[in-house]
Amino acid sequence: MSTVATPKLKSDVRSAFKSVGAEVTDALSTRIAALSTQLRLSPNQLAEAWEAHSVTKNVSVLDDVSFAAYRSSLAGLAGDNNNRVVGTSFAKRKASPSSVTPTPNKSKVKREQLATPSSSSSTPTTAGSKNILITPTKTPTYQERTSRGEVVSSYNPHGLPTAAASRLSSDDDGHIAASIQYHPSSSHPTKSYRHMFTPLEARAQVLEERLTMMSDKFQEAHSESDEVAVKQENALYADAADSSIWAPVGIPKQNTVRCVGRICNEAHEGRLNRASLRLEGSRQHSAGSRIHLDLQALSDSGSQSEDKRDYSLFPGQIVAVEGINSSGRTILASRLIEGVPPPSEKHQARELLDYHHGSERQDGKPLSIVTLCGPFTTKDNLNYDPLQDIVYSISRDKPDVVIMCGPFVDARQPLVKGGEPTISDENGNERKATYEELFSHNVSQLLEEMYQNDPTMKTQFVLVPSVEDAFVDSVYPQPPFVKERQHEFADLGLDFVESAGRENEKNRRNRVHCVSNPCTLKINELTIGVTSSDVLFHISSDECNANLPPGTRMTRIAQHLIQQRSYYPLFPAVKGASLDLAKANQWEMPCQPDILIVPSKLASFAKPVLERTIVVNPGELTKNTTGGTYATIDVHPMKRDTLEDAAEADMEMYSGIQDRVRVDIKRI
């Protein structure tokens, strides 16, 4: 069989892999195109297989090393036997329905660990008329990284300039002192609390209250005008006295009803799939009944209108299902409503005018935000070189706000995990250090030196802890770091950052804001939601979907957080998430955020969702032994004359963030 990769096939491969967030070089696209021909798999199937492989094996870059492991995993995907090497000629393989490979969402994919390269592995493997050679590649170090400062993803629909470019074109540096505070309607922990002692009955009550609350929101959000068609259909079959289309879960009815319930996995383990989908009703209205959720009508292409065919579900998600439940045991869904987002905030036009064009505020210049997520040092050392480089960049560019999400001292880092981390003293001698000293030495001292060199610098830092931080309680929601000196062995050194270069100054504005994980912040007029937990990865590992447009899966998962009004809607949570259900109200969203920051090890992105929100995954600052990515967010002001006219009319306005923001995700 010929394995020549045509230009069109290579182009299809690059497009398919780009849709799942993977950049493919020309050489790799040739090899993948050859695999596509040999395995009789489409580029989209190969891209989905890479996405599943990258999540399972925790890899984010497709290079020669990761391609070898990925190619090995395709042996099971192609339905071949375990002893056959991918790349062997498939000319004589019998073409049968069983050789058609199901997508990773619908089958259990066999995966093999990449063996240590040996003399036999360096032998070329036959691939039709071509040979594929696997060459061991040295793991790159941070100093050897390439494409420094490269923009890997961007959101800029209106071609807005960067904040730095806007400041260069003005007479001054355009630097402002932004207002940062918790959202007034949010609830969050303020200090360490006794956790993981919630009795079973109390946890069940929390889940019940959330389900009934969401049920009320569903019914409020869908007015009578939205129900007319269903009621007209029901009038042919239903009892005249039964006019409501909202019904408890598990009650048999011959007409179309709407039920609100929680998505559950019947198997209690393993990934959610169409066969194991269950809808659980509330104890108050449905006595906790669970019924099978049949999505056949939604999954079959062409069975209904375009806006109703796709769906995305995960355990713990609260949904409204419209369909027929004639037996009381199964509901045949004809429509699925995946959630109800919280209301978006409006602002007085005169307030926006003050923030955007006031001389003590932005004065007509963009608000510049940088967001980055740990780990802040590579796995092979505790030098924190990536953090030093990004702090140097911050001292040069002087953004208004820097949002740093943990882990700052990563408990998974091999040297930290070993229990004997060290730091260098003033004489250059190595000594053992506590986790708090690691933070003080590598984070606080770095910020202190930056402010000491430029005491007038107005950049403010927001520090968000992580459950992976070694020196704080591993519980969600997580209280903020303590800035003040506690005692000799619990000093983070942040108080020195506040006083650096302005020891005698009174009424000092805070430079460092320690906030909870998660948190909803007000930065000027903007509402910004932040969580350092990798909820995107957790949900993606247990999500069931169908017919999603290419490249929209991660955006859809991020959208779920808003529709579920929660920073962590997955239940049961994954191992290590450390949810304390007694504090569930403290990871709820009080309103729809303008910007939602959800760092993840998955492919970084910046996308608009639900008309009024921008979701940003800045990625991690380090990837194993090399550099990662971070994000810059430049929010431009509204036009002055528009705001003045609206202020005269005493109008309220939405922030319009999607039309006036530029987001660039860059390599460190």
ABEGO torsion letter per residue (X at the ends): XBABBBAAAAAAAAAAAAAAGBBBBAAAAAAAAAAAAAAGBBAAAAAAAAAAAAAAAGBABBBAAAAAAAAAAAAAAAGBBAABBBGBBAAABBBBAAABBBBAAABBBBBBBBBBBBAAAABBBBBEABBBBBBBBBBBBAAABBGBGBBABBBBAAGBBBAAAAAAABABAGBBBBBBBBBAABBBBABBBBBGABBAAAAAAAAAAAAAAAAAAAAAABBAAAAAAAAAAAAAABBAABABABBBBGBBBABBBBBBBBBBBAAGBEBBBAAABBBBBBAAAAGGBBBBBBAAAAABBGABBAAAABBBBBBGBBBBBBEBBAAGABBBBABBBAEBBBBBBBBBAAAAAAAAABAABAGGBBBBBBBBBOBABBAABAAGAAAAAAAAAAAAAGBABBBBBOBABBAABAAAAAGBBBBBBAAGBBBBBBAAAAAAAAAAAAAAAAAAABAABABBBBBBBBAABAABBBBOBBBBBBABBABAAABAGAAAAAABGAAABBGBBBABBBBBOBBBBBBEABBBBBBABBAAAAAAAABBBBGBBBGAAAAAAAAAAAAAGBABABOBBBBGAGBBAAAAAAABBABBBABBBBBBABBBBBBBBGGABBBBBAEBABBEABBBBBBBBBBBBBBAAAAAAAAAAGBBBBAGAAAABBBBBBBX
